[in-house]
């Protein structure tokens, strides 16, 4: 009887560990959403997964972060935009490392840390993983390299790295074409696990813009206006805020039956650590070049967030650790 009681207690402990893997699992899982095809589609790969193969982890690190807001002075109950003025307020935040430049090895090290931490966290929470050597030995991996996305625009200057210096198999575009679907199915069968292709973005700033546009009284209808003057005011707040950015990349999951799920970050996942040594406005960073626009621009002064190399690396690692924990939490809290 004593032996049976001991076994029951052990069983309950194992069940408890499986059911509640992380201290704040539900809160962490809320930052991630699972998207499936079809009106009545239901996620079947990530929820309750007991084994996964992390085939790819592509991490983009912003060096310049920009936010833009556009508003019109059109009155609330007007049915037309005739006679209205559109205003755009944009502000950029620049990262500055004060003691030395971040190197390729630094960014690669952060990316590799995320991959290893995710593997570790999955295993600690009863989800088995496929070894990197086994993944890279397959023909699907060797022959499946996709060109890296090179269309980073100037306003969002960033650098991108792949864990373990690996291949980019899925780059935020459409899911696998028909010919590659069969190969992906066979790959998952060969490694005996669903495949995971991660894309994520690390940002260092939180930018808030409060843009207000208004027009003084004049004679107007819904379609035409005469007289009156238009103006806009903008208040911006830029704060150091290391995070995995919402809408900063899609993660694809694939299994042997051609079932796929896209996992997206729908809320910023912050590191919640202090890393900046100084924050200052720098008018010299304002763009001087001419650009044609249908909107009137509201001036905002660029902001520089300064930090040291070691502080940036430490904070970026923590943000990605939080992201890894959120992925694991989503396995147990899919809704």
C-alpha positions, 0 to 999 in steps of 0.5 A: 500500500505504501508503494502504491501511495508513493507511485500515485504521488510521483504520478501526480507530480509528473502530471503537475509538471506537465500541466503547468510548465512555467510560473506565468504560463498563461500571461506569457502565452498571451503574447503569441497567437497561432494562425491556421488556414480556413474559417474553422481551422484548429491548431493541431501542431503546437498545442500539446506538442511532445516533440519538435525540431527547431530547424531555423531561428532567424533573428533580426536586430534593429539598429534604427527604430522608426514609428510613423502616424498619419492623421487628417483634420477632417471633421468627425462627421464629414463623409468626404476627405475633400478640403482636408489636410493629412499630417504625418508625424514620424520619429526615429530612435538610433542605437549607439554603443558607447564603448565599442561596436557590436560585432558579428560574433556578438549578434551570432552569439545572441542568436545561438543563445536563443536557440540553445535556450529554447531547446533547453526550455522545451526539454525542461518542460517535457517537450523532446527536441531533435538534435542539430546534427540530425537536422542538418544531415538531411537532404531537405535541409542541405538543399532547402536554402532560401535567399535571405530577405535583403529588402531592409529599408533605410528607416528600419536599419537592421542586421539579421543572423541565423542560429548556428550559422544555419540555412534560412529555409522559410523567410516570412513569405508564403508557405512551401510551394507544392514541390517543397511540401512533399519534401517537407513532409518526408523531412518531418517523417525522417526526423520523427517530429514537426518542423519549426522555422522561427523568424523574430525581431529584437527592438531596443526602443518603445516609441509613442506618438500622440498626433492631433490634427484640427481645422478652425471654423470655415464654410464647408459641406461634406464635399467642399470647404472654404476658409478656416485654417488647419494645424497639427501638434505632435507629442512623442515619447521614446524610451529604452525598451529591449523587446521581441517586437510584435509583428516582427516576423512569422514562425512556421510549423509543419508536420508529416500531413502537410498541416501548417500553422503560423505563430505570430507575436501579437504583443511586444515581449519585453526583457524588463531590464535596464540597459540604457546609459543615456537617452538624448535628442540629436537634431543632426540625425534628421534626414535632409533629403527631399521626398514627395508626399501627399501629407504635411510632415510634423517635425520630430527630433531623432532620439539616440539611446546609448548603452554599452556593448555588454549591457546590450548583449545581456538585455537582448538575450533576456528578451529572447529568453522571454520569447522562448518561454512564451513559445513553450507556454503556448504549447500548454495554453493555446487559447 
